[in-house]
């Protein structure tokens, strides 16, 4: 049976392994400080070793390993990646582990200074956020959003925080991409694979807790990889998000919060890496990427040509049709009950600048204009129309807005938004 002796920190570790195991596996059996930040999948060079004796006993380096070694530090003729170098013959190997010395005292000092700066510059935010969370835990929520839902439901809300990473809402709330129904449906479900990726990543992160804990309790902190520590940090972030979501009573459902966005990106990456080990990453990741690309490009095209599909957001087409109807009048103001136009009249005025009245066509003075949505069977449609009030008072609840074309030298003023 092959024997392997590892050298690092002036110490040696002796390992006896069967033929077919890798140098990294041999090091883990005896606790030699060989890194595996990527989990031993040829994704980094932390398992870089120097084979001082027995190089001929190892499997030859393949293209993936050579690509990683091209980026590694201090590569020599006897350099190998421990995760890729398999022991194929009986014999003895002498391995020197490439140890990255860590100046812990300086690192701790730098970390403490960084934390101090963050606390100083974010003291006001931390103070307000802390007492806001405490207040919401100890007092009933108000009638406004997020609402008064179950706190138990809110605990689960962070697990559905991938709304920024999928395009499902865009298909059903903004604009439908062009294509047959089966294709749009398949793409909408494919985009939601990000939830599966994130959940798999959370499971993978949980599996790394014990390794990180053992390394923390032992003298040899290098026993845990950087990825193990990042996974534990991310899980702590997820728990903190759960506390905040409970305090705010965030409703259970796909969320659109930037606080969980970075965490779900990390967990999704862990999940895809887990699928790579069973050779499913390319299929699942490719389907997800293709679905998101189809939705993104398809929705962008529809919004560019037609605008939003649902009532409440004027489309480019309806805004153009409304502008042509307004061009028949010389009025400079109109009443409306459309909330969007009341808050943001600038888009309509921009379209009026781009679509001026036809030269030579006469304009008339109305008895008051009212802009509203067309209705059918008591239900509002997406079509905006203009009605001449003929001197009658505007409907109750409507407000007057300016409808003149924007000046060509107009510059947005946030004070007017």
Secondary structure, DSSP 8 states (H G I E B T S, - for coil): -EEEEEEETTEEEEEEE-TT-BHHHHHHHHT-----TT-SSSS-STTEEEEEE-GGGB----HHHHHHHTTSSS--TTEEETTT-BB-SSSEEEEEE------HHHHHHHHHHHHHHHHHHTHHHHHHHHHHHHHHHHS---SSTT-S--HHHHHHHGGG--GGG--HHIIIII---SS-HHHHHHHHHHHTHHHHHHHHHHHHHHHTHHHHHHHHHSS-GGGS-HHHHHHHHHHHHHHHHHHHHHHHT--SS----HHHHHHHHHHHHHHHHHHHHTT-HHHHHHHHHHHHHHHHHHHHHHHHHT--SSTTS--HHHHHHHHHHHTTB--SEEEE--HHHHH--HHHHHHHHHS---TT---B--S-EEEEEEEETTEEEEEEEEEE-TT----TT-EEEE-S---TT----GGG-
